[in-house]
Amino acid sequence: MKSIFKKILLLVIAMFSLTFTNTLYADEFNPCDLYDTVWKLINNKFVDRTDNGQDWTKWRHKYDDKIKTNEDAYLAIDTMLASLDDPYTRFLDPKEFADETTSIKGSLKGIGTQIAIKDGKLVVIAPIENSPAERAGILADDEILEINGESTKGISIDKAAEKIRGEKGTTVNLLIKRKNVEEPITFNIVRDEVEVKAVSVNPPQKTYIPNNIQYIRLNSFISKNAGSEFGTILQKNKFKDGFIIDLRSNPGGLLSNAIVIGDMLLSGNVIVSTVDRDGYKDTARANCACITNKPIVVLVNKGSASASEILSGALKDNGRATIVGTQTFGKGVVQEINKLPEGSGVNITIQRYLTPNGNNIHKKGITPDVIVELTEQNIKDKNDVQLKKAIEILNQKIQACR
């Protein structure tokens, strides 16, 4: 377990399970060197040894006579990385890298959406709790057709995020296509500073929670403090008869947080395994002493991704919890962020992860034990049928333990 923790160090963006590395470079570094460094990193680290079935050497000197400035290098790198057909392997210019670094500190400027490219479309993984996006009515799985009147066809995650982000008080216009809604919906959302709270104990729609049950909502795994916050609540309420862990619309974050929280709930069980490009498998296993062995129900939905799927997969495969809700997002790969000169960086997919039963859930997601749909009418009526089902199931589990 120590070896996997060494790999999951500091930096993350909300929708990914990430590791971080900081490479030392010479003081003098020109744009061609920047391009070549990224080429070498992909050559040595990218999880797919075939590099999407291509001869990776063809890219190394492809733009030698064209790269004159940093901006030239950025464009050439983006083009090179696009050939890998992996939306999670991507270059970050200095501004994007700085924005990503800020997210780990617990605050963001924008509207508070986590986005991804899914089946070639720009979609919302989940809005952040109490963000301008959530208050405006943006939902998980909404497809973003236009940003400020410009089509998102072929757009990268970074470019989309750049267009959506902005200073507090400014407005962004989104044209949204929503499942089961015939006409696209226009949203004019005022940007704000979004506080990213990792853990809360307040259920949505003020659903009544029996006193013998502790409800814990994990909004994201972004914050480096998410594990300790969760542990504090768990320790304080370990006398309760059972726990509901709400991972709905949690787009993920630090892989280490999923492992730390899994360690609090499992005794000696496998939490997750990672497999690198060489087929080397590294397994994280829980310690023998968990904080509680009381019954657990976990809530998930299509906005539950990455680290959320690691935790729910670990609890499901080990028979530790009943999973309730709808199919999860299906993001089963791990990225490493490599810091580059002059403030830029590159995210590289370096590993695939497997649930304890050896399941690769990438592009598949995790199927709940009990499937419960939450309809738009349920949301409108503030009737959280998923949470109510979780309470019902947990009470049955509590009774069975007596």
N, C-alpha and C positions, 0 to 999 in steps of 0.2 A: 504493500500500500504506500510505503514511503516514496517509491519511485514515481508513482503516478502523481503524488502531491508535488514533487519537484517540477513536474511539467505544467502545473496549473497555478501560475503565479499571480499576476497582477491585473491585466487589463482586459476589458470585455466590452462589447456592445450588447444591447439588450436582447437581440434575437439569436445570439450565437453562444455556443459553448466554446470558450477560447482559452488558449494558453498564450504566454507572452515571452518574447525573447528580446534582449537588447544587445545588438552586435556593435563592436567597436570598429570605427572606420578611420582611415587616414584623414588628416586635417584638410588636405586639398582633395576635393571631390568634384568632378565635372559631370555634366548631364549624361554623357555616354557611360560613365562609371555607374551612375544610378541605374540605368537600364540594365547594364550587365550584371549588377548585383542582384536585381530581381530575377533575371534569367537563371543565375546560379542557385538562388534560393529555391525556385520552382524545380530545377533540375535535381536538387538534393532532397527536397522535402515533400513535394506534392504527392498525395496519397495514391493517385493513379499512375503507376509506373509507365503506362503507355501514353500519358499526357493527351488523353482523349483520342488515342489511335493515330497519333501523328509523330513525325520526326522532329523532336524538340530542338535539335541542333540548327534547324533552318532559321530559327528566330534570333540566334545569338548576334549575328552581324548584319541582320536585315536592314537596320536603319542607321548604320554607322555614319553614312554621308548625309543623313537628314537631321540628326539630332544636334542642334546648336544651343538650345536653351533648355531650362528646366521644364518649361511648358511642352516643348517638343518631346522630351523624355516621358512626361506624364501621358501624353497622347499615345506614344509608341508602346508604353507599358500596358495601357488599357487595351490596346488592340491585341497585343501578345496574350494577355491574360484571357481575353474573350475567347480565344481559340480553345481554351480548356473546357468550355461549356460548363463551368461551375460558378453559379452566382455568388458563392461564399468566398471564393478566392478573388480578391480585389485589391486594387491599389488605392491608397488614401493620400491625397495631397495634404500639405501642412494644415490647412483649415479643417479638413475632414478628420484628420488625425487628432487635432486639438479638440474638436467637438466630441470625438469618441472618448478621449481622455476625461473630458468634463463629465460625461455620463456616469462614470464610476464614482464621482463625488456626490452623486445623488440629486443633481438638478440639470434640467435641460431647458433650452429656449426654443419654443416652437408651439406645436399643438398637442404633442404627446401621443404619437402613433408609432407602433412598431410595424415595419413594412418588410415585404419579401417579394421575390420573383417566384411565382408558382405557376407551372405549366405555361411559361412565357408571359404571364400577366402580372402586373403590379397589384399586390393585394395587401390589405391590412391584416397583420397577424392578430393584433389586439391594440385597443387604445389603453393608455395608462390610466389608472384609477384617478378620478377627479381631475382629469386633464381637460383642456378646451375641446379636444376631439371627442372625449366621452360625453361631455355635457352637450355637445352639438348633436349627438346621436350617431356618431360613427361606430360601426360594429365590426367584430372579427369577421374576416372573409369578405369584406367589402372590396370590390375591385375598383381601383382608381383609374378612370379613363382619361381624365385631363387634370392638369395642375395649372391654375391661372390661364385657362383657355388653350393650353398646349397639350397635344396628345402624349400619352405615356408609352405609346407603342415603341418597343425596342429600347426603352430607357433603362439605365442601370440603377441599382439601389442607391448608390452614392449620389447620382445626379438627381434622383427623385427626392432624396432626403434634403439635398441642398436647396431645391426649389420650395420644399414644404417648410423648412426651418426659416427663421427670421426674427427680427427684433420684437420685443414685447410691444403690443399695441397695434402692430401691423396685421393685415388680413391676407389670408390665403384662400383661394377659391378652388374647391375640389368637385369634380363631376364623378359621381359614384354609381357603379352598377351593382345592384343588390339582388341576391338570389330571390326568386319568387316575386320580384317587383318588376313590372313590365318596363316602365320608363326610368331612365337614369335620374338620379337625384342630385341637385346642386347644394353644396354646403359652403357658406362663407364663414370662415372660422378665424377669430381674432387670436393671434399668437400671444403667448404669455410665458412666464418662467414656470416650468413644471417641476414640482417636487416629486422625486421618485421615492415613495415609501415602500420599503421591502415587505413589512409584515403589518397586518392589522387584525383586530378581533371583532370588527363590526360587520355583520352580515349585510348583504345587499337587500334593498327593499324592506329593511327592518324586520326581516323574518324572525319569528320567535324561536329562540334556541333554549331548550330545557336547561335548567341549572346544573344538571349532572353531566352535561356535554360541553366540551370546550371547542369553539369554532376558531380556526386560525386561517386567515387568508394570506397567501404568499403572492404579492402583486408581481414580483419579478425576482430574479436571482442576480440582478445587476450589482447591487451594493455589496461591497466586501464585508459589510456588517450583517448581511441577511441571515447567515448561519447563527451568529451570536444572538440576534434579535429573536429568532425562532426558538432557540434554546432557552432563552430567558422566560418566554411565555410558557413553553412546555414544562420547564422545571417548576414554575410557579403554580401550574395547574395539574400537576401529575397525579393529584388525588382524585381528579374527575374520573367518571366511569368510562368515558370514551372521547374520541377526538374526530372532528371533521377538518380535513386539510383541503382548502379550496385553491386549486391551481388553474381555475378557469381564466382564460385570457392572460395567462402568464407566459410571455414569449421567451423566457429563459434568461441566460446570463452566465455567471461564473460556474463552470463545471465543479469547481471546488465546493461551492455552496450546496450543490445537489449531493455530493459525497458526504459532507459534514452533517447535513440534515438526515440523510439516510443512516448515518452512523448512530444518530440519536434514537432511531426507531427500530433498528435491526440488531440482532445478536449473532455476530460471527458469520453473517450471510454475505454473499456476493452482492455488491451494489451495482457495479457496472464494469465492463471490460472495454478496453480500447485496442484497436488493431491498426498498426501502421502500414506503410507501403511495402515493407519487407515481410509482412505477415506476423510480426512480433505482437503477441497478445499480452497486455498488461491488465491485471485484475485488481480492482479496489474492493476490499472486503471490510465489513463492519467489525468493530471491536466486539468483545463478548458481553460488554455491559451497556445496555441501552437505557435511556432515561425512563421510558415507560413501555410496558407490554400490554397496555389497555387496547381495546378494539379501535380500529381506525377505518374511516371511510374517506376516500379521496374523490374530489370533484374535478372533472376535466371537460374541455370542449375543443373545438377546432382551433382556438387561439392558444392552446397549451402546447408549447414547443420546446425543443432542445433540452435544457436542464430540467424543465417540468416533466418531460417525457422520461428522462433518466430516473428521477425520483419516483414517479408513478409506476414506471416499469419495474423498478426494484421492489417496490412494495407489493405490486401485483404478482410478479413471478415468485416471490418468496412466501406468498399466501398471507402476507402481513396486513393487507388492507383490501377492502372491496372498492373497486373503481366504478364511479357513477358518472354518467353524462353522455357525451358524444365523442366520436373518433378525434384523436389529437392531430396536430399539424403534420408530423412526420419529418423531423429534422434530426438525422442521426449521424452527423459528422462534426468533427472538432476542428476549429481553426486555431492557428498560431499567429499572433501579431508580431511582425518583425519591424522594429523601429529602424528607419532609414535616415540618412543625413538630411540636415536642414528641415527637420520636423515632419517629414513624410513617413509613410509606413505601408506595409503590405500584409493583408490577411491571407494565409495559405491553409487550405484544407490539408491536414496532415494525418488525420486518423478517422476511422469509422468506430462508432461505439455499438456495443451489443448489450442487450438486457441480460440479466442473470441466466435466463434460459437459452441464451445464445441467439436471440432474435435481432435481426437487423431491421429497424423500424423506419429507415430512411425512405421518404416518399410514400410511406404506408401509414405511419402513426400507430397508436396503441388503441385497441378496441376495449371499451369499458366492459366490466362484468355485467353491469346493468345499464342498458341504453335508455336514456331519458332525453327527449328533445325539449328545448326551451324555445317556444315560438315567439314571434313578434307580438302576438296578442298577449302572451304570458308577460312579456316585458312591459307592454303598455298597461296591463292590469296590475303590475308589480306583484306578480304571482310566481315566485321562484320555485317551480315544480321540481327542479333538480335538487335544490337544497332540502326541500321537504321530503323527497324520496331518500336522501342521504340520512336525514334524522330518523326516518322510519326504519331503515336498514340498520343503522347504528343501535337503535333501541332494541332491535331483535338480537343483535350480536351481544349486547350487554346482558340481556335476559338469559341468553344461552350460557353465559359465563357464570351465572349465579347458581 
